[in-house]
Amino acid sequence: MSEPRAVHLSDYQPFTHIVRDVALTFRLAPRATRVSATLRLAPNPARPGHHDLRLDGENLRLLSLRLDGQPLDLTPDATGLTIPAALLPSAPFTLHTEVEISPETNTALEGLYMSRGMYCTQCEAEGFRKITFYPDRPDVMAPFRVRIESDLPVLLSNGNPAGQGAGWAEWVDPWPKPAYLFALVAGDLVAHSAPFTTASGRAVALNIWVRPGDQDRCAYAMDSLIRSMRWDETAYGREYDLDVFNIVAVDDFNMGAMENKGLNIFNSKFVLASPETATDDDFARIEAIIAHEYFHNWTGNRITCRDWFQLCLKEGLTVFRDQQFSGDMRSHAVKRIEDVLLLRARQFREDGGPLAHPVRPDSYVEINNFYTATVYEKGAEVIGMLKRLVGDDGYARALDLYFTRHDGDAATIEDWLAVFQDATGRDLTQFKRWYTEAGTPRVKVWEDWDGETYTLTFEQENPPTPGQPEKGAKVIPVALGLLNPNGDEVLPTTVLELTETRQSFRFPAAARPVPSILRGFSAPVILDREVSPEERAFLLAHDTDPFNRWEAGRALAKDLLARMVTDGASPGPDWLDAVARVTFDDTLDPAFRALALRLPGEDDMAATLHGAGITPDPARIWSERRRMAEALARHLGPRLPALIDALAEPGPFTPDARAAGRRALRIAALSLMSRLDGGRAAATAYRAANNMTEEVGALVCLLENGLGQEELRLFETRWSADRNVMDKWFALQIAHAHPDQAVATTDRLTRHPAFDWKNPNRFRSVIGALSANHAGFHHASGGGYRLVADWLLRLDPLNPQTAARMSTAFETWPRYDADRRALVAAELARMAATPGLSRDLGEMVGRMRGA
């Protein structure tokens, strides 16, 4: 097989033709859907000359091709159709095609496919070419008119309804959009509906479409949508622009959700929620994802990206916006901690391995492989830094200019930075390196105090990454505060700007201050500074910045756990007493206290040890982390029962942040108590639970202690008919299995009658759960590596997108010992040598083997 060719940013050219409008007719049938497309086109003046017309198309049976009414006798190739320039007029013309496709056999869940009798689409990034012949690229934007013919009762597409009758419906989207935002849904559905009136008085009909029987679990999603719409009006001045906004919940979906204009399609797990079936984490994710997809209406739809290299322009910005929204809805401090935990767990791991790439990559083989933590989470961090540098007013002026200047455009990172430069007068040439260079900067810090002046010296290092051996200094905003030895703050938060490899900053100080550096995690960097346990305990007790207060406690725990792993140390009073003070401080947010009780993750510790030049041993990390939890349980034990009782919610379940925080702290305390009482309190809590948060929380407490088999049986009996809840049942027993049993547990569950491996959610809940069990996946036997590789190879021919995304389980393999590296290398080689390996998985395996 020939190697797939890479696409390069430097090769961009505008499309040869302009698409003035699109008319589509779908005659739906499971294995023989007919799609008629009428495109009105014209030569693009941005591409002078007379060019061939190249239309993308895959797995399409061409039935008819006419140009200005005259038939053309042309044969498509494997990836599309070319109409030679000699056959094309130099003036505007009309092209008509009719194709046949088979949604029922489309297991890749890309293009038009079927999910349990429902027709639905997923077109981002390049799925529309599996529906009809079209220039499937984001800079080709046009209004769409769609007619759907089917005997199914609900027929939906983008935009506003334009008419309907027995067996048909028509939709018109007046706003020009790229093909990746096209959507169609047809099925037996019912709506949970609500009205909304925009700030200017426009009436909008809101509908969440679900399968019959699920409509009673849509209320929270609808509430989240209404709050998102109102927030975007007040925070960004953005109103909704159609008469109807539809959301559809789909069981078989490769991603979380999709922002198609006016018709968002969601993985059902991010819509359906009730206290009995959804945890507090589920409610928070639903709120955030509903907001994220709605916010795309402006940052992604009205202004889209010129090409897929600019993906971070819509995704990074929209993640930043949904983070702001969630902070306003809940707690900014807790939200920031959670975002940084995710960033470090996923994006730092990506930046430090063979899959590292810039926020805006300069080449790709398969664009689906670049829907990554770097594009999304680091992309959001870059925007947060930009806002921090220009200030709230500068950011607001720049965003207003962005929406005014680029409404209806397919924009670039250069366009984005230009509006900030024009709105604020700031030169962002150096800042642009955050978009073009991969890797996580390391910032070393030294301090000096001479009795009158306190000096902080910073040195930034930008380590080499694949394809980028050398990098320049970045603009790094470092939010700094200084505290007196008595705990008083003598320098409120001040943003220092690092722009050189080495810089010093001086402050008058009559007493040696304690620095609080990188407040709010003001830049996505690794801070390298020698800090004593006593100073960390001081910051945990006194820092006025909630993020750095939490960070001090986490650093205490990581330092201790590293010593336990490498030197056999034991937890001492500095850490134990510090955690106890936070745990029982009723003046603090319970959600913050719960985060303070969370021990460093095993993968996080492996990365930390590797960064310090120590080869991590997954089995030892697991056992020492367990010993650490037991020591904390013994230290807090006498006071835990009273805390657990005090946090019990007497009234009915509510998903608000206050109640969720109390439950989080109660379950954290219950987890520690379970290490002391043999699981008695957890078993009691499981039987008494009246909501999924406490039911799952108690079950995890039991599983972590090798218990809970009877509770698992009861859970399965109760929830066997609920697909989303059963995903939890599968995942919990693998993710919390003893490392020596994780592979066997996973293998057993793949033989369970309910293991539908073709469903992405169920596949992730089993194979993904093994990947998340750090010591189990990295078991010295290599069994975890073999099992995951086996299942990736099985899934790849049917759903290459999901297989490729889950292959990142192997991305950290260079950090481990020689035996484990050899085992992983063998599995990567086996996958690479498999005949017919998809372009998606092949690219990922090749990049990881390159390490």
N, C-alpha and C positions, 0 to 999 in steps of 0.2 A: 504494500500500500504506500502511496506517496504521502509524504509528510504534509499536514495541513499548513497553509501559508499564514504567517502572521499579518495582522492589519496594523498599520503604523499611523500615528497621529500626523506625522509630517506629510503623509500622502493625501490628506484631506483635499477634496475639491467639491464645489457645489454640484448638486445634481444637474444633469443635462437639461431637464425639463421641469416646468412648474405644473403641479397638479391643481387645477382651479376648483374642481369639486369632484365628489365621488358619490355614485349611487350603487347600492348593493341590494340584491335580492337573494334571500336564503330560502330554499325549499328543503326543509329539514327531513332527513331520514337517517336512521342509525348508521348504515353502511354505504349510503349513496346520497349524501347531501349535495345538492347542486347550488353553486354560488355564481350568480351573474353579476358582473362588475362593469359599470360604465364610467370611464374616466375622461374628463375634459382636460386636455393638456395643451401646453404651449412651450416653445423653446425658451430656455432660461437665458436672459440677457447676461447673467453673471458667468455663463459659460459660452463665450462667443464661438461661432462656428456651427457646422451642421453635424450632429452627433447621432450615433446609434442610440436607441432607447433600450436600456437594460432593466428588466423587471425581475425581482426576486420571486422564486417559487419553488417549493419543495413538496414532494409527495402529492402532486396535483395531476389529475387526469384532464387534459385539455380537451374540451368538447367543441368550442367555437372561438374564433378569433376574427374580429372585424375592425377595420380602420375606416372611419367615416362611412360606415355602412357596407364597405366592400370586404369580402372575406380574404384572409391571408393564409397562405399554406406554409406555416413555419412549425418547426419541431422544437419543443423545449429541451434543455439539457438537465443535468441532475440538480442544478441550483437555480434555474430560472429560464427566462425567455429573452432573446435579443431580437429586436426589430431593426434591421439595418437602416442606416441613415438614408440610403437611396430610396427606401419605401416611405419615408416620412415627409410630410409637407413642412415648409418653412414657416407656416402660419399655424394658429391654433387648430387642434383637431380632436376628434373623439375616438377613443379606443374602447371596444367592448370585448370582454372575455366571458366564457362560461366554463366552469370546471366542476369536477366531481371529487368529493373527499369522503373519508370514512371516519366520522367521529368516534364510533364505537370501538374501533381497533387502535385508536390513538392513545397508547399507554404512556407516552411521554408527557401528557398533560400540558401540552404546548400547542397553540393554535386553537381549533375547535375540537372539543372532546366531550365525552359523556361521563357523568358521575352519578351512578345509581339511578339511571333513567333521566337525569337532567342534562341538557346541553349547556355548556359554558365554555368560555374562552380564557386563554392567558396568552397575551401577545407580547409583553415585554420579556426579553428584549427583541427577539426576532421571530415571534410566533405567527405574525400576520402572513408571512410568506407561505405558511402551511394552510392558509385559508383561500387565498387567491393570488394571482400575479400582480405585483405592486412594487414600487420603489420603497422597500421596507427599511427606512432610515429616519432618524428623528427630525432631520431638518426639512423633510418634505411634509408640509402641513396643508390640510385642506378641510373644508366642511364636508360632513357626511350625511347622506340620506339613506336610511336602511328600511327595507321591507322584509318581514319574517313571515313565512307561511308554514303553519304547523297546526295540528289538532290539539296541541298542548294548551292548557288554559292561560298560562302567563308567558308573554313574549316581550322581552326587554332588550333595549339597546341604549346607546349613548344619547344624551340630549333630552329634548322635549317630545312627548307623544304627539304624533301628527295625524293619527287616525287608526281605527281598528274595526274589525268585523269578525264574522265567523271564520276562524281559521287563518287570520292574518292580523298583523299590526305594523304600523309604520312609525319611525322615529326620525327626528331631524336634530342634528347637532349643529347649531349655527357658528360655533367657535372653531376656527381651523385647528386641527390636531394632527399629530403624527400617527401612523398606523399602530404603533405600540400601545396607544391609548384606546384602540377600538375594543368594544365589548359587546357580547351577545349572551343572553341567558334565556332558556326556554324550559319550562317544567311545570309540574304540579306543585305550586307554591302558595303560601298564604303570607299576608303582610301584617307586620306590626307597624302602625302608622301614627304620625303626629304632624301637626302643622308647625310652621316656623315663619316668622315675619322678620325680614332683614331690617337693618337700621334705617334704610331709605323707604321702607314700607312694602317691599316686594313680598308677596305670599309664596311660600315654597312648601310643596307637599313632600314630606319625608316618609320613606318606606324602608323597612328591613324585611326582606323576603326570605322565608325559611320553609322547610318541609312541614306539612301539617303535624301538629303536636308539639312543635318547638317554639311556637309564638309566645308562650308564657315565659321564655327565657331570653327575651330581647330588650327588656325594659332598661337594663343598665347600659347596653350599647346605645340605645336611643338617647338616653340622658347624656351620655358621653358625647354623642354627635351634636346635640343641641348646645351643650356647653362649649364645644370646640368652635362651632359656628359663631357663637356670641363672642368668644375670646378673640377670634381672628379679626372680628370687626373692631374691637376695642384696642387690642395690642398692636395690630398691624394695619388697621384701616381697610381690611379686605372683606368685601361682601360676596356672597354666593351669587351666581350669575345665570341660573336656569330656573325653570318653574318647578322642577322635581329633582329630588336627590334620592337615588336608590342604592341600597346595599343588599347583596345577596350572599347568603352563607352556603358554602360548598364543602362537602366532606373530603373530596380528593383534590388537593391543591399543593403545589410544590413549595409555595412561599407562605408568608403570613397573610398578605392581602395585596390588592392591586388597585391603584388610584384612577382607573379608567374614568374619563370625563362623565360625570353624572351617574355612573353605574359602577360603584366600587364592588369588587368581588373579593370576598373574605374566606379564608380558611375558617370553617365553622367553630373551631376552638377559640377564635378571637371575636366571636359574636355571642355565642350562647352561654348564658350564665345564670345561675340561681344560687342561693346560699347552700343548697343541698348538693350541688354538682360542681361548683367552682370555688377555688381557694382565693384568698386575698391577693396572692400573686396573679392569679387569673384575672381578677377584676382590674388590677392595676395595668396589666398588659392590654386588656380590652380597651380601657380608657386611652392608653397611649397610642395604640395602633389605630383605633378609630380616628383619633386626632391627627395622627401622622398622615393617613390617607386623605382625610379631608383637607388638611393644609396644602397637600399637593395641588389642590385646585388652582392655586396661584403659583406656588413654587414647584413647578413640574409640568403643569398643564397649560395655563395661560402663558407662562414662560417655561419653555422646555430646553433641552440641551441640544446643541448643534450636532454633536456626534456622541458616541458612547464613551469616548475618552473624557467627556465632561460630566459623567454620571454623578460625580460628587456635587456638581452644581445644584442638582435638584435633591439628591438624597442627603448630603451633609447638611444643607440648609434646612431641610424639612425635619431631620432628626433634631437639629438644634431647636427648632420651633416647638416640636412636641415635647422636648425636655423642659423648655420654658413653661409650657402649658401645664405639664404634670407637676412642676415645682409650685406653680400658682394654685393648683387644685389641692396639693398635698403639703409637702414640706420641702422647701428648697434645699435645706441642709441634708436631709435623708436622701432626697433624689440625687443630689450631687455625689454622695458617697456610693450609691447604687450604680450610677453611671460610670464612676471611676473603677469600681470593682469589675464591671463588664468590660470596660476598655482594657484594663490590665489583663484580664483573663483571656480575652479574644484577640484584641488588636496588638498589644505588646507581644504576645506570642507569635502573631503573624509577622510583625516587623522584625522579630529576632530570628526568623527561620528562612527556609528556602522559598517560601511563598511571599516574601516581602515585596512590596511594590509601592510606588508613590500614590498619594491621594488621587492625583490624575496620572494614570499610567500612560506611557508613550507607545505601547504596543500590546496586542493580545491575539491569541489564537481563537479562543471561544469567549465571547463577552459574558456569557452566563457565569463564568468563573471569576468575574470581577465584581460580583455583588457581595462585597467583603466587609469585614469590620473596619478595614482601612478606609474604604470609600464612605461608609456610613458613620461609624463612631469617630474615627479620627477626622473625617470631613467635618463633623459637628464641632469637634474640639478646635479646629482651625478657625471656624467662624466665631466660636466663643472667644478665642484669642484676639481676633480682629475687633470684636465688639469691645473687649477690654482695652485695647490700644486706642481706639477712637472715641470711647466713651458712649454713654447711652444716647446723648443727643446726636452725636456724629453717626451712630449706627442708624437711628431713626431717619435722619436726613438721607443717608445712603440708600436705605431700603425704599423710601418713597421715590427716590430718583430711579432706582432699579425697576420698580413696577411701572413708572411712567415711561421710561425710555425703552423698555424691552417687552412690554405687553404684546403678545402675539409673535414674539421672536423665538428663534432657536439660538440660545446664547452660549457663550464660552466663559471660562475662568477669567480670561483677559477682560471681557465685558464686565464681569462681576467686580473685579478689582478696580476697574476704571471708574465705576460709579462711586466707590469709596474715595478714590483719589480726587475726583471732581467735587464730591460733596464736602470733603474735609481738608483738602489741600495736602494730604499726607502722601509721601512717596512710598509705594508698596513693592518696589522692585525686589528688595531683599526678602520681604515677607513672602513673596511668591514661591520661595524655595520650599515652603511647607507643602505646596501643591506638587512640586516637581521632583522632590527627593524623598526616597524611602528611609525607613529606619527611625528608631526612637533615640533622640539625643540624650546624652548623659551629662549632667551638670554637677561638677565637683565644687565644693564650697569650703573655703578656709576663713577663719575669723581671727581678729586681733583687737585687743583693747589696751590702750596705753595709759589709762587713768582718766583721759579726757575725751578721747575719740575712739569710737568703735568702727572697725573696718571689716567689711565682708568682701571677699574676693571670689569671683565666680569664673569657672573655666568650662566651656562647653566642648564636648566631643561628639562628632557625628559619625558613628561607626559605618564601615563599608557594608553594603547589601548587594544582592545579586545584580550585576550590571552597573553598579554605581560604587566604585571603589573609593572615590574621593568626593567630598562635599564641602561646601562653604559654610561659614557661620550663619546661623539663623537668627531671626528676631524672636527672642523668647521673653514674654512678659512674666516677671516673677513678682507675685504679690507678697509683700513682706510686712510683718508687724514685729514690734519689739516689746518685750515685757521686762519689768523690773524684777529683781529677786523676790520681792514680796507678792508678785502676781499681778501688779498693776500694769496696764498697757501704757507704755510711754511713747510709742509710735503707732498710730492707727494704720490700718492697711494702706500701704503705698505700693504702687506698681513701678518696679524697676524694669528697664528695658535692656536686655542683653543683646548686643548687636555685633560684638567682637568675640574672638576666641577666648580672651581673658579680659575681665573688667573688675574694677574695685569700686566700692561705694562706701562713703564715710558718713558717720552720724555722731553728733555730740552726745556724750554719755558720761554722767558723773559716776555711775555704777555699771559694772559689766552686765549688759542686758542678756536676756535669753531670746534668741531669734525664733520667730514663727515664719518659716520660709515656704513659699509656694502655696499660700493660702487659697482655699477654694480649688486647689489643683489648677492653678492658673495657666499651666502649659502641660502638654502631654510628654513629659520628660521623666527620666529616672534621676532622682536626686541622690547624690553621693556625698555624704558628710558624716564624719565621726561624731556620734552622739552617745552619751552615756545613758544607761538605764534610768539614772536619777533625773536627767533632763527630760527624758521622754515621760516619766511619771509626772514631773512638774507641768509639762504642757498638757497632759491628759487632765490634770486637775484644774489648770488655770487659763488655758488658751481661750481667747474670746472667739476665735474662728472655729465653727463646729467641725468643718472638715479636718483641719489640722489637729483638733482635739482627738477626733477618731483616729486619724493617721498616727498620732503618737502612740495610742494604745495598740494599734495594729503592728507598728514597728517594734514595740516591746515584745509582742507575741512572736513575730517573725524572727527577731534576734534570738529569743529564747529557744524556739523550735529548731532553729539552725544549730544552736549549741547542743541541743538534745540529740539531734541526728548525727552530728559529727563527733561530739565529745562525750555523749552520755550524760549531759548535765540534767539537773532536776529543776522544776519550777520553784522559784524562790519568792519571798514576800514582796519584792518590788513589783512584779507583774500581778501576782495574786491579789494583793491589797488594792492595787490600782483598779483592777477590773471590778473588785467588790465595791469600791466607792462609786463607780459609775452605775453598776447594776442596781444598787439600792438607793440611788439618788432620785427621789420622787419629783425633784424640780426639773428633771430632764425628760425629753420626749421619749416615751416607751420604745418607739421605733428606733431611735438612736441608741438606746440602751441595748436593744436586741442586736443591733449591728456590732456594738462593742463586744458582745459575748461571742460573736461568730469567729471561730478560729481560722487562721489562714488556710486556704485550700491546698490540697496536695500538689496539684499542677503548679500553682503559684510558688510553692516552696521549691519544687524542682527547678523552676525557672530562676529563682533567687539563688539557689546553690550553684547552678550552672553559671550564672553571671559572676559568682565569686570564685570561679575556677574549680568548683567541686563537682565531681560526677554524682548526680543524684541517684539514690537507690529507692525506687518506688515503694518497695516492701518496708524498708526502714522508716521512710517518711510516714507511711500509714500507721505503723505500730507506735512511733513516737508521738504522732499527733493524737492517737488514742490515749496514750499515757498522759499527755498534756490535758486532755479533756477530763480524765479521771481525777487528776490533781485539782483542777478547778472545781469539779463537782464536790470533792471532799472539803475544799476550802469554803465554798459557799453553802454547803449542804444544810447546816442547821437553820439557815434563814430561807431556804428555797420553798418549803411547804407554805409558809405564810405568804410569800410573794405570789406563788401560783394561785392561792385562794383569793388574794386581794385583786388579782387581774381577771377573775372570772366575770363575764358579762351577764348581768342578771336579766336584761331585756332581750327582745328579738334581735337577730343578726342585722347589722348594717355594714355596708362595704366602705364606709368613710375612713379617712386616714387615721383618725383618732382610735376608732375601734380596732382597725387593722394593726395598728402599732401595739396596742395592748395584747392582742392575740399573739403577735410575733414574739413579744417578750415572754409571755406565758409559756409558749411552746419551747422557747430557748431554755427557760428554767426547767421545764418538764424533761427536756433532753438530758440535762445534767442530772436531774433527780433519778432518771432511769438507770444511770450508771451506779447508783447507790442502793436502790431498793429492788433490783432484779426485775424492773419493768412493771411493778405493781401499780404505781400511780399512772403510768401510761396506759396500761390495760383498762384501768378504771375510766380514764379520760376518753379512751376510744369508745367504750360502751355508752358513755354519757354524751358524746358529741352530737350536736344537732346541726352542724354545718360541715362542709367539706374541708375547710381550713383546719379545724381541730381534729377531724377524722384522719386526714392525711398526716397532720403533725404528730398525733399519737402513734400512728402506724410506723412512721419513720423512726420514732424513739425506740420502738420495739425491734424493728429490723436491724438497727445499728447495734443492738445487743444480742443478735442471733436469735431473737424471739419473733413472735407475731404470725406464726403459720396459721393458727386458728383464725386470727383477725383477717389475714389474706383470703382465707376461704370464705368468710362472711362477706368481705368486700366484693369478691367476685360474684357471689350469689346475688347480692343486692344490685350490683351495677352492670351485670353482664349485657344488658340491652343498650347501654349508653356508650357509644364509641369513644367520646372524649374522656369520660371518666375511666374507661378501661385502659386507655393509653397510660393513665397514671398508674394503674395496677401493674401493668407490664414494666414500666420504667422504674418504679420504686424498688421492686425486689431485685433488679439488676444493679441499679446505681448504688444501693446500700448493701449489696452482698459482700461477704468476706472475700478478700482478694483470691484466696485459693478456690473459691466456689463460684466466682463471677462468670467464668467461661461456661462451666457446666450449667449454671442457671440460665444463661442466655441460650445455650443450645437447646435446653429443655423447652424453653418458652417459644422458640421458633417452631416447635412441633405442636404447640397449642392450637386447637381448632380456630381460635379467634385471631391467630397471627396472620393477618392479611398483608403480606409483605409488599404487595403492589400499591398499597395505600401509604403515601409518604409519612403521614402522622404515625401510623402504626410501625412502620419501618424505623423511624427515628426513635420511637419509644422503646424499641428493643435493641437494635444495633447501635443506635446513638447512645443509649444508656450504658452499654458496655464501654464505649469510647470514653464516657464521662467517669467511669469507675477507674481512676488513675492507676491504682496498684493492680487492679484486676486486668485491665487492658494491657498493661506493661508487665504482666506476670512473666517470670523468668523462663517459663516453659515455651513462650511464644504462642500459646494457644489463642490468646486474644487477637494477636496480629493475624493468625491464619483464619479465624472465624470471620473477622470483619472483612478481610480481603475476599474470602469466599462469597460473602453476601454482596459485596460491591460488584463483583464480577457477575453475579446472578442478576442483579438489578440493572446493570448498565445497558443491556440491549433494550430494555423496556423503558427506563426512565434515566437517561444519562445525566440529566441536570441534578437530580437528587443524589445519584451515585457520586458525582464529582464533588458536590458540596460536602458530603460526608467523608470523603477521602482525606479531609484535613485532619482526621484523627491521627494520621501518620506524620504530620508536618514537624513535630518536635523531635523526631528520631535522632538527629545528630547530637542531642545533649546527653544521651545515655551511654552506658558502658559498651564495650566492644561486642559482647555476646548479643545484647539486645539490638545493637546497630546491625549486626550480621543477619539477625532474624528478620528485621524490618526490610533490610535491603533485598533479601530473598523474596519477600512478598511483593515489594514494589517491582522487582524484576519479573516476577511471575505475571503480575497484572500487565506490565508493559508488553510482554510477549504474547498476550492473549489475542488471537485473531479476531478482527472486527471490533476492537476496543473503540469506544466512541471518541470523538474529538474532545468532548468535555472532560472525560476521565483521563484520556491520554495526555492532555496538556498538564493536568494536575500531577499525575504520576511522573511525567518527565521533569517537571520543575522540582519535585521533591527528590527525585533521584539525583538531580544536579547538585544537591547538597553534599 
